[in-house]
Amino acid sequence: MQPEPSDRPADAPKVFVSYSRKDLTFVDRLDAELRAYGIEPLIDRQEIEAFEDWWQRIQDLIAKADTVIFVLSPDAVASEVCRKEVDFAGSLNKRFAPIVAKAVDPALVPEALRRLNFIHLDREAAFEQGVLALVDALSTDLDWVRRHSEFGEMARRWTAAGRPGPHGMLLRSPILEEAERWIAGRPANAPVPTEETQALILASRRSATRGRNQMTALLACGLVAALLLSGFALWQRQVARANETEAIAARKAETEQRGLAETRERQAVEAGNRTLTAQSRFLADAASRNLDDGDPGTAVLLSLEALPDEAGGRSRPVVPEALKSLDRASSILGEVGLAARHVGTSLAFSSDGRWAVSSGGGEQILVDVAAGSVSRSPLAEGMLLAFAPEGGKLLRCSGGGIDLVDLSSGWTQSVVGAEGVPEGEQRICLFSRDGHRITSASERDLASWDLRSGQPLARFTLPEGASLGTPSEDGRLIPVVLRNGTVGIHDIESGREVAVLEAPGARIEHVALSSDGRRAVTAGPGDGTVRIWEVGSARVVREIRSPALPLLSPDGRRLVLRGRQNRAGIGGGFDVWDAGTGERLASSDPSLRLTSLEFDRDGGRLVGGGADGTIRLFDTATAKEIGRLSGHQSRVISAALSPDGRRALSTSFDSRLVLWTLSPSRPAREMSFDRSPVVAMAPLDQGTRMLGASEDGVLRLRDLRAETMAVIPLARGAALAALALDPAGARALAVRRDGHASLVDLRSSRIIEEFEAAFARDGVEKGAVGAVFSPDGARLVVSSRGAVSIRQSDDGRVVRRIPVDFTSPGGAAFTADGRRVLAWSSTGVAAVIDVESGSVLQTLRNVPLGIDGRPMPAGQRAAGLMPWEVIEVSADGRFLATAGMLQPRIWDLDRGQLVSVLIEHEIVASAGLMRFSPDGRTLFTVERHRNVAAWDVASGMRTMTFSGHAGTITSLRVGADGRRLLTASEDGTARIWDVASGIDVVALRGQGGRLRDARFWPDGQIATASSEGTVRLWSLAATVQAQVDGAKERMTRCLTPAQRRRVYLDPEPPAWCVTGPGLEQETDRSRWQPRPPYHMPIWQRWYGEKQAGRPIGLPRLD
């Protein structure tokens, strides 16, 4: 509804609309919209009859207008009248506002308008938004523009009267002073006052000045006598003041000089820091290139040069790029620990990683990993080897019998004589997972024995023409490939066939089982199809068209397909597939030339042998190379990783067996939660205890010091919907999706009370709820369908129940002061409740927005509200962030109003993944599932994007100081991000499985929870210096002078390279532990003289 003219304020903005008569319909609509916003359009709607009278009227309207709106259309730019209106308005320096009614060639637009930004109203969908932009522009600097019109009109009348002098139409005080202030305060984008306006103000000032001068002359005569009489006294006083002024000026000059010196010193420091920062980034980039080239050792040394080192007396800014390159290089740093002459074709580590064995070339090499020594023994023809599950014993299977060797003592025990071993060449030699059963098989027979009694357990003969596949890692199942191309899965202990895998029309020749025997993967010639089977039902769950031989991860979740191999066994790149969905997850560099490829024990990494003699490490989730070890002179035959990932063993056609030491940059402690996927975890008692909630509906309390775990089983059959923890960590409320809740005492690990947390309403089924403890721990709020209940936290007793208009469950959150609670429903309704009175203070409704970003009127939107899935409250309780089917929104809780909509957000946030910074100024959200975006709360503008994960982000945390982010992802990694730069300075990988949660632990560690039921505590360096010191300790060498020259470093090496890490101030040379190439006496003498204050020239090393 348009306001009547009487309703319009007297000072409403006035705009003249210049248009073509052919656009009158558009102008009428524009007129109605502008009047609705309190703007008075000045539009001449009469036909041209008496041109002179009409033109005078137009001139008067333009002179009165604050702004001239020009309606752009092909007819308007062709109109001579419109051009004349533009020229007249330009002569008055009027502000123009060009709007587009119909598309027009910009070259035809008058010059005065062409340089301005156009507002487009030529599309119906953007009309309202364009009107809002026009209204906003017209309201900008409105007071100044209005005065421009007033003074311009005065100047026009003064000019029309012939510009009369002092007794005419000049401005007088105080209007003259007001006009001068107005012209001096012109905004940057405001029109320039016309020449006649400036002339009027100048003439008025000159007239006023002449009048004042005349008055001044009269007064001056009367004052001369008085001035002469007081002159002498004033002269004496001025002399004294002059002396005082000189003293003040001297002190001021001294202060200014001191400030100038401090400013120059600060500028010099800033310039030096900028130079050092640029050098650090250059060195970090060089480190990354060396890492990509397979030289992590040099990458670590270059990263150290790019970081400050207080112990070594080197100060420079901390650059996130250098922290990232140091972390990446340190995590895969490898050095040769042992090399022996040997050509092996089969490699294996014991389960504890202490022993390794290589067999081939008619001999067996046993490696004592800890001692770095080897022992050799002849290898009988056809002999197979297997480590016992506990790792300290080795099983040797051959046609001459089966022996068990104690690796520590060397004592050998005969388990099965030659007469009991299956006849023929041995194909299988293995332990059961519990170590109580052993199995041996030839190409004709398979037999198993009880290791403790030596008694046979089962024996069966293979069908003619059958061959054995690789048994499951637990030693329970073995595949038998039959001549007709089908596969029988046999229970090793009983010999019973438990499943038959048969693909009609296809012949199976290759089969592999997952470690638990639940999945199998097969391949064969002819149809070029890899099949993934569910062993229990003998059912094909996925088919992948590929001629490659498959490699199945130990957990059965990942499948690797290598490129075609030539006769020398050299293949190209590989693809990683999800064995459950059949989705291709990642592809490696197709130019790779690999001779072998194997998973590590947890499936998180792949180790491959290269035709170029390198050992390459790959991240399974991304298929990206994460490390390269160089040392072999010929192509690699085989490579394997130790269970803990700290050692690698490789053999090559250069006749060398190499044990590599991989130096992890951070120790980690892994704990099992009964292998049930952990969906949430929380620290208790300053991080000495851990609460874990699992998918199986069980809470587990783990004492991290005593290594004990208490299990608190909840009612089975319903998954957890909410888990709330009181601030003191004494109680927890677990709410299940069936509406039942358990209040748990975390000190005694007992259930205090169980109650119905959700209530049926109007016959509607009750559903899941949200729960939260108050900041003081005294109250417990439960939000459910139709009601919010406030309870006593010690026994769960209901204190107050508040009916709310929730048709579906949602969640709840307290404000920081504990006086208000926010409860919400997933259907787009939220209520702010006063805890003491139980009254609903405000109700927020997620109303759809129009294209202008404003709430749509009820008559223009479909019935209902927009649902939200994620709600986050800032720490101070002032702001609320919501996300659902649309872009995230930020609300002001105090006013109950929408503050901003994150229009640039690409995809709605992942569930539960929005976090405010501690100061409430920044909101972090997950978008596109794999990225994190930072937003300014006040403006709603994006400030940073954090990208690097290869899988869906499952957890997002903000550090207490707001300077770090912590994310966890289904790609198996957790990353710590520098908020200021957006760089992931730390990447935690290798836990295995998808990561479900990650959080900062109270003692400075990082805790991560895996889908495989493990939680790992990562010990990180508390400071940059600690990280630098740790890296120096792990290094066995330093950059050579030639390497330093290549990256433009000072030729003088760091002190720790000569003295050893931590010994930079030590003067006793006998205690030094120098690193090559600075271990020679000439370097020790050089540094000793430098310590004594007698510097000498640098020794020449190359």
Summary of the structure (lengths in Angstrom):
residues: 1102
radius of gyration: 41.1
end to end distance: 88.7
largest distance: 143.9
contacts: 3654
relative contact order: 0.05
helix: 24%
strand: 35%
